[in-house]
Amino acid sequence: MKPHLRYPLLYLTTVLAMAGVLSAADPGAKYQPQLAPVFSAGETFTYKAVADYQGLLRITKSTKKPQKDATGKTKTVRTDNILHNDQSNFSAKLVADSALAKAVFKNGSLQEAEFLVKQCVLSDDKDNTVELLAPGTIIGARKQADGQVAFAINGKAPDADLATHLSILIPMGDEHATANDLLGAPGAIPVGTSWAVNEKAMLNSDLRQVFPGVDRVAGSVVLRSAEPDSAGAMRTTVTSTYRLGDVRPPFPDDEIASPSEVYFEIVATAPAAHGSGQYDLKSSVNIHHAGYTGDIAIGMSETDMEVRFMIDQEVHYVLGGGGKPAAALASAPPIPEVAPLPPGMSSAPVLRPAGPNFHALPKTTTPATDNPPAVSAPQPASPPTAPVQAGAPPLVIPDGSPFSGAQDLPGAPANAR
């Protein structure tokens, strides 16, 4: 197995479930909650995304040898040798003052978009920050038929590491289903109502291009609140937790691997009716895989592998907030195609091998800031070069999580960690 396999974020709509008191402006009112914006080609919007990533990849070679104890009896002694132990912890952020929906799918989700960068940075766990893309840079993103997202930076294809970071920061649309199809309510409902996730729609969506082999989804959604915003327009908040069954990691066919555990938590706050306004999507994905990759020397040696990763992501769209598109957005050059994927490979770049700088910052870093600089003329990207000395602890599903037994799939062990 290649040691730099990366489990992703998912460009799909997923988010952290929030606890809270159920509330509504009118206790007897019913709402049709929205989870994601419906775009029109040529529409402008403002955009902000923040993603926090924690990951662990540990590979251990275990050797068993017969040894005699003090009494002369022979017993088998196991020796573990850690071959690879990679722990990562970083945060990425993208702010676009203006973005343009250049093409949309029939369901209104983004197929192609251009973003005028105001801030695009990467931070490590020591609060060192490096600029991934300079203010004024144009990011192009287009969803391909095979599920991959092709990116262009000022008209040129980015390197693999930058493309991986962008795949976390820019989740593109799904031509088969939107978040409203996957998690939407069956009709107008009062606050406090819960319903099951749409398993059929999920299995027919791009989910299978991200997690090849998934065949089960279980979980629920609840309308948590409906409240007026400062302008008096109603905004609804829904939360969801669900898990996937029988997810096989994308390892070579000659390696043996047990299914991964994949959990999602989601929160979406949006206008109660489609249209202009702010859409806030928070997602958290947890993946845990523990298995062995094969036996060597007639079972006397085996390789164990543990992979854990978690990505917390926030995405904010403000439709109608982008004004007229900047001339650079409207005239951006075509986005280069990405080569087709091998059969069975995940469409998410973060699930595929990453380059040596994926978790790296340059030697010269600056403190993180929430005050992005003014947009200036496009500048070339500043690729990271020096490794981050990260030390994220192994990830666990906490006992208080909604995942704790509430969404177990038939035939799956309860409270899997």
C-alpha positions as CSV (number, residue, x, y, z in Angstrom):
1,M,0.0,0.0,0.0
2,K,1.3,3.5,-0.8
3,P,1.8,5.4,2.4
4,H,0.4,8.6,1.1
5,L,-3.2,7.5,0.5
6,R,-5.4,10.3,1.8
7,Y,-8.9,10.0,2.9
8,P,-11.0,13.1,1.9
9,L,-13.2,15.4,2.4
10,L,-15.8,14.9,0.6
11,Y,-17.0,17.6,-1.7
12,L,-20.5,16.4,-0.9
13,T,-22.8,18.3,1.5
14,T,-22.2,17.0,5.0
15,V,-22.2,18.7,8.5
16,L,-21.8,18.9,12.3
17,A,-25.0,18.1,14.2
18,M,-25.8,20.8,16.7
19,A,-27.8,20.4,19.9
20,G,-30.2,23.1,20.7
21,V,-33.7,24.0,21.9
22,L,-36.4,23.5,19.3
23,S,-37.9,26.9,18.5
24,A,-40.1,28.6,15.9
25,A,-41.5,32.0,15.4
26,D,-45.0,30.4,15.1
27,P,-45.4,27.1,16.9
28,G,-48.2,26.1,14.5
29,A,-46.5,27.0,11.3
30,K,-45.2,24.5,8.8
31,Y,-42.0,25.0,6.7
32,Q,-40.4,23.3,3.7
33,P,-36.7,23.6,4.9
34,Q,-34.0,24.2,2.3
35,L,-30.5,22.9,2.6
36,A,-28.6,24.2,-0.4
37,P,-29.0,27.1,-2.9
38,V,-30.5,26.5,-6.4
39,F,-28.2,28.4,-8.8
40,S,-29.0,29.8,-12.3
41,A,-26.3,30.1,-15.0
42,G,-24.7,33.5,-14.9
43,E,-25.7,34.2,-11.2
44,T,-23.2,35.9,-9.0
45,F,-22.6,35.2,-5.3
46,T,-20.1,35.7,-2.5
47,Y,-18.4,32.7,-1.0
48,K,-16.5,31.6,2.1
49,A,-15.2,28.2,3.1
50,V,-13.2,27.0,6.1
51,A,-12.0,23.4,6.6
52,D,-10.2,21.8,9.5
53,Y,-8.5,18.5,8.9
54,Q,-7.1,15.9,11.3
55,G,-5.7,12.6,10.0
56,L,-3.8,9.6,11.1
57,L,-2.2,6.9,8.9
58,R,-0.3,4.2,10.8
59,I,1.1,1.0,9.2
60,T,2.6,-1.7,11.4
61,K,4.4,-4.8,10.4
62,S,3.9,-7.6,12.9
63,T,6.3,-10.5,13.0
64,K,5.6,-13.8,14.9
65,K,8.5,-16.0,16.0
66,P,8.6,-19.1,18.2
67,Q,10.6,-18.6,21.4
68,K,11.3,-20.8,24.4
69,D,10.4,-19.4,27.9
70,A,12.2,-20.1,31.2
71,T,10.6,-23.5,31.5
72,G,11.6,-24.6,28.1
73,K,8.2,-24.4,26.6
74,T,7.9,-22.9,23.1
75,K,5.5,-20.0,22.6
76,T,4.9,-17.5,19.8
77,V,6.1,-14.0,20.4
78,R,4.7,-11.1,18.3
79,T,6.9,-8.1,17.5
80,D,5.4,-4.9,16.1
81,N,7.4,-2.5,13.9
82,I,5.8,0.8,12.9
83,L,6.6,1.3,9.2
84,H,4.7,4.5,8.8
85,N,3.1,6.9,11.3
86,D,1.7,10.1,9.7
87,Q,-0.5,12.5,11.8
88,S,-1.7,15.6,10.2
89,N,-3.6,18.7,11.5
90,F,-4.2,21.7,9.3
91,S,-6.9,24.3,8.5
92,A,-7.6,25.8,5.0
93,K,-9.6,28.9,4.2
94,L,-11.0,30.5,1.1
95,V,-12.8,33.8,0.8
96,A,-14.2,35.0,-2.6
97,D,-15.6,38.5,-2.8
98,S,-17.2,37.6,-6.1
99,A,-18.1,34.3,-7.7
100,L,-19.9,33.4,-10.9
101,A,-22.0,30.3,-11.7
102,K,-20.9,29.7,-15.3
103,A,-22.9,26.5,-15.7
104,V,-25.4,24.6,-13.6
105,F,-26.9,21.1,-13.7
106,K,-30.6,20.7,-14.4
107,N,-31.3,20.5,-10.7
108,G,-29.7,23.9,-10.1
109,S,-26.4,22.7,-8.5
110,L,-23.1,24.1,-9.6
111,Q,-21.4,22.4,-12.6
112,E,-18.9,25.1,-13.3
113,A,-17.9,28.3,-11.4
114,E,-15.2,30.9,-11.2
115,F,-14.0,32.5,-7.9
116,L,-12.2,35.8,-7.5
117,V,-9.9,35.1,-4.5
118,K,-9.8,37.6,-1.6
119,Q,-8.0,35.2,0.7
120,C,-6.8,31.6,0.4
121,V,-4.6,30.3,3.1
122,L,-3.3,27.2,4.8
123,S,-2.5,27.0,8.6
124,D,-0.8,24.3,10.7
125,D,-1.6,23.4,14.3
126,K,0.9,26.0,15.5
127,D,-1.0,28.9,14.0
128,N,1.5,29.4,11.2
129,T,-0.2,30.5,8.0
130,V,0.9,30.5,4.4
131,E,-0.9,32.0,1.4
132,L,-2.0,29.3,-1.0
133,L,-3.3,31.7,-3.6
134,A,-2.8,35.5,-3.8
135,P,-5.7,37.9,-3.7
136,G,-7.0,38.6,-7.3
137,T,-6.3,35.0,-8.4
138,I,-9.1,33.4,-10.5
139,I,-10.0,29.8,-9.5
140,G,-12.0,27.9,-12.0
141,A,-13.8,24.7,-10.9
142,R,-15.8,22.3,-13.1
143,K,-17.5,19.0,-12.3
144,Q,-16.6,16.3,-14.8
145,A,-18.8,13.3,-15.8
146,D,-16.6,10.9,-13.8
147,G,-17.2,12.9,-10.6
148,Q,-13.8,14.5,-10.5
149,V,-13.6,18.3,-10.1
150,A,-11.1,20.0,-12.5
151,F,-9.5,23.2,-11.3
152,A,-7.7,26.0,-13.0
153,I,-5.6,28.7,-11.4
154,N,-5.5,31.8,-13.7
155,G,-6.3,29.4,-16.6
156,K,-3.6,26.8,-15.7
157,A,-4.0,23.4,-14.0
158,P,-2.7,23.4,-10.3
159,D,-0.4,20.8,-8.9
160,A,-1.8,17.7,-7.1
161,D,-1.4,19.2,-3.6
162,L,-3.1,22.5,-4.4
163,A,-5.9,20.6,-6.2
164,T,-6.4,18.5,-3.1
165,H,-6.8,21.5,-0.8
166,L,-9.2,23.1,-3.3
167,S,-11.3,20.0,-3.4
168,I,-11.9,20.4,0.4
169,L,-12.7,24.1,0.0
170,I,-14.9,24.0,-3.1
171,P,-17.5,21.3,-3.0
172,M,-19.1,21.2,-6.5
173,G,-22.6,20.1,-7.4
174,D,-24.1,16.7,-8.1
175,E,-26.1,16.3,-11.3
176,H,-28.1,13.4,-9.8
177,A,-29.2,15.0,-6.6
178,T,-28.9,18.1,-4.4
179,A,-28.7,18.3,-0.6
180,N,-32.4,19.0,-0.8
181,D,-33.0,15.7,-2.5
182,L,-30.7,13.7,-0.2
183,L,-31.8,15.2,3.2
184,G,-34.9,17.3,2.4
185,A,-38.2,17.0,4.2
186,P,-41.1,15.1,2.5
187,G,-43.2,18.2,2.6
188,A,-44.1,21.2,4.8
189,I,-43.6,20.3,8.4
190,P,-43.6,21.9,11.9
191,V,-40.4,22.5,13.9
192,G,-39.3,19.3,15.7
193,T,-40.3,16.9,12.9
194,S,-37.8,14.3,12.0
195,W,-37.5,12.0,8.9
196,A,-35.2,9.5,7.4
197,V,-32.4,10.4,4.9
198,N,-33.2,9.5,1.3
199,E,-31.2,6.3,1.0
200,K,-32.2,5.6,-2.6
201,A,-31.2,9.1,-3.7
202,M,-27.9,8.9,-1.9
203,L,-27.0,5.5,-3.5
204,N,-27.9,7.0,-6.9
205,S,-25.8,10.2,-6.3
206,D,-22.1,10.9,-6.7
207,L,-21.6,9.3,-3.3
208,R,-20.6,6.1,-5.0
209,Q,-18.0,7.9,-7.0
210,V,-16.5,9.2,-3.7
211,F,-16.9,5.9,-1.8
212,P,-16.9,3.1,-4.3
213,G,-18.8,0.0,-3.2
214,V,-21.1,1.7,-0.6
215,D,-24.4,-0.1,-0.5
216,R,-26.2,1.1,2.6
217,V,-27.0,4.5,4.2
218,A,-28.9,5.0,7.5
219,G,-29.7,8.1,9.3
220,S,-32.2,10.8,10.1
221,V,-32.8,14.6,9.8
222,V,-34.7,17.0,12.0
223,L,-36.1,20.5,11.5
224,R,-34.4,22.1,14.5
225,S,-35.7,25.7,14.2
226,A,-37.3,28.4,12.2
227,E,-36.4,32.0,13.1
228,P,-36.6,35.4,11.4
229,D,-33.4,37.1,10.4
230,S,-32.6,40.7,11.0
231,A,-34.6,41.6,8.0
232,G,-37.6,39.6,9.1
233,A,-37.2,36.8,6.5
234,M,-37.6,33.3,7.9
235,R,-34.6,31.0,8.1
236,T,-34.7,27.3,8.9
237,T,-32.1,25.1,10.5
238,V,-31.9,21.3,10.0
239,T,-29.5,18.8,11.5
240,S,-28.7,15.3,10.3
241,T,-26.5,12.3,11.2
242,Y,-26.0,9.3,9.0
243,R,-23.5,6.6,8.3
244,L,-22.5,4.5,5.3
245,G,-22.3,0.7,5.2
246,D,-19.7,-1.6,3.5
247,V,-17.4,1.1,2.4
248,R,-14.2,-0.3,0.9
249,P,-11.1,1.9,0.9
250,P,-9.5,2.3,-2.5
251,F,-6.6,-0.1,-2.0
252,P,-5.0,-2.3,-4.7
253,D,-6.9,-5.4,-5.5
254,D,-4.2,-7.7,-4.2
255,E,-4.5,-6.3,-0.7
256,I,-7.1,-7.5,1.9
257,A,-9.0,-4.7,3.7
258,S,-12.0,-4.7,6.0
259,P,-14.8,-2.1,5.4
260,S,-14.3,1.4,6.7
261,E,-16.7,3.1,9.1
262,V,-17.9,6.4,7.7
263,Y,-20.0,8.8,9.7
264,F,-21.5,12.2,8.7
265,E,-23.0,15.0,10.8
266,I,-24.7,18.0,9.1
267,V,-26.2,21.3,9.9
268,A,-27.8,23.6,7.3
269,T,-29.3,27.0,7.8
270,A,-31.0,28.7,4.9
271,P,-33.8,30.9,3.8
272,A,-37.2,29.2,4.3
273,A,-37.9,29.8,0.6
274,H,-35.5,29.5,-2.3
275,G,-34.1,32.7,-3.5
276,S,-31.5,35.3,-2.6
277,G,-30.0,35.2,0.8
278,Q,-27.3,33.4,2.9
279,Y,-27.0,29.6,2.9
280,D,-24.8,28.2,5.7
281,L,-23.7,24.6,5.6
282,K,-21.6,22.9,8.2
283,S,-20.4,19.4,7.8
284,S,-18.3,16.9,9.6
285,V,-17.1,13.5,8.2
286,N,-15.3,10.8,10.3
287,I,-13.7,7.8,8.6
288,H,-12.0,5.0,10.5
289,H,-10.4,2.0,8.9
290,A,-8.6,-0.8,10.7
291,G,-7.5,-3.9,9.0
292,Y,-4.6,-5.8,7.5
293,T,-3.2,-5.6,4.0
294,G,-1.9,-9.1,3.7
295,D,0.2,-12.0,5.0
296,I,3.8,-12.6,4.2
297,A,5.9,-15.8,4.6
298,I,3.1,-18.2,5.2
299,G,1.4,-16.1,7.9
300,M,4.5,-15.5,10.0
301,S,4.3,-11.8,9.2
302,E,1.4,-9.5,8.6
303,T,0.9,-5.8,8.0
304,D,-1.7,-3.9,10.0
305,M,-3.1,-0.6,9.0
306,E,-5.2,2.0,10.8
307,V,-6.6,5.1,9.1
308,R,-8.6,7.8,10.8
309,F,-9.5,11.2,9.5
310,M,-12.0,13.9,10.3
311,I,-12.8,17.0,8.3
312,D,-15.0,19.8,9.7
313,Q,-16.1,22.1,6.9
314,E,-18.1,25.3,6.8
315,V,-19.4,26.7,3.5
316,H,-21.3,30.0,3.2
317,Y,-23.0,31.2,0.0
318,V,-24.7,34.6,-0.3
319,L,-26.8,34.6,-3.5
320,G,-27.3,38.0,-5.0
321,G,-24.3,39.2,-3.0
322,G,-21.7,39.2,-5.7
323,G,-23.0,42.1,-7.7
324,K,-21.9,42.2,-11.3
325,P,-19.2,39.6,-12.1
326,A,-15.7,41.0,-12.4
327,A,-14.5,41.1,-16.0
328,A,-11.8,38.6,-15.2
329,L,-14.5,36.1,-14.1
330,A,-16.7,36.5,-17.1
331,S,-13.7,36.1,-19.5
332,A,-11.8,33.4,-17.6
333,P,-10.2,30.8,-19.9
334,P,-11.4,27.2,-20.2
335,I,-10.6,24.8,-17.4
336,P,-8.2,21.9,-18.5
337,E,-9.7,18.4,-18.4
338,V,-8.5,16.0,-15.7
339,A,-7.5,12.5,-16.9
340,P,-10.1,9.8,-16.4
341,L,-9.9,7.8,-13.2
342,P,-8.9,4.1,-13.1
343,P,-11.8,1.7,-12.3
344,G,-12.8,1.7,-8.7
345,M,-10.8,4.8,-7.7
346,S,-12.4,7.5,-5.7
347,S,-13.4,10.8,-7.4
348,A,-12.2,12.8,-4.4
349,P,-8.5,13.9,-4.7
350,V,-8.1,13.6,-1.0
351,L,-8.8,9.9,-1.2
352,R,-5.9,9.4,-3.7
353,P,-2.1,9.6,-3.2
354,A,-1.0,13.1,-2.4
355,G,2.3,14.8,-3.2
356,P,5.1,15.5,-0.8
357,N,3.9,19.0,0.0
358,F,0.2,18.2,0.9
359,H,0.8,18.9,4.6
360,A,3.6,21.4,4.2
361,L,4.1,25.1,4.9
362,P,7.0,27.3,3.6
363,K,9.7,28.4,6.0
364,T,8.4,31.9,6.1
365,T,5.0,32.0,7.8
366,T,2.8,34.6,9.2
367,P,0.2,34.6,12.1
368,A,-3.3,33.6,11.1
369,T,-5.7,36.5,10.6
370,D,-9.5,36.9,9.9
371,N,-8.8,40.2,8.1
372,P,-8.1,39.3,4.4
373,P,-6.1,41.9,2.4
374,A,-7.7,43.9,-0.4
375,V,-7.9,42.2,-3.8
376,S,-5.0,43.0,-6.0
377,A,-3.8,41.9,-9.4
378,P,-3.4,38.1,-9.9
379,Q,-0.1,36.6,-8.6
380,P,1.2,33.1,-9.0
381,A,0.5,30.6,-6.3
382,S,3.0,30.1,-3.5
383,P,3.3,26.4,-3.1
384,P,4.2,25.1,0.4
385,T,7.7,23.6,0.7
386,A,8.6,22.8,4.4
387,P,6.9,20.0,6.3
388,V,4.5,20.8,9.2
389,Q,5.4,19.2,12.4
390,A,1.8,18.2,13.3
391,G,0.8,16.0,16.2
392,A,-3.0,15.4,16.0
393,P,-4.1,12.7,18.4
394,P,-5.9,9.6,17.1
395,L,-9.5,10.4,16.4
396,V,-12.5,8.8,18.2
397,I,-16.2,9.0,18.0
398,P,-17.1,10.6,21.4
399,D,-19.6,8.9,23.7
400,G,-22.0,11.8,23.5
401,S,-22.1,11.9,19.7
402,P,-25.3,11.3,17.8
403,F,-23.4,8.5,16.1
404,S,-23.3,6.5,19.4
405,G,-25.7,3.7,18.4
406,A,-28.4,5.9,17.0
407,Q,-27.8,5.3,13.4
408,D,-26.5,1.7,13.4
409,L,-27.1,-0.2,10.1
410,P,-28.7,-3.7,10.1
411,G,-26.0,-6.3,10.7
412,A,-23.4,-3.7,11.8
413,P,-21.9,-3.8,15.3
414,A,-23.6,-1.3,17.7
415,N,-21.6,1.8,18.8
416,A,-18.8,1.1,16.5
417,R,-15.8,3.2,17.2
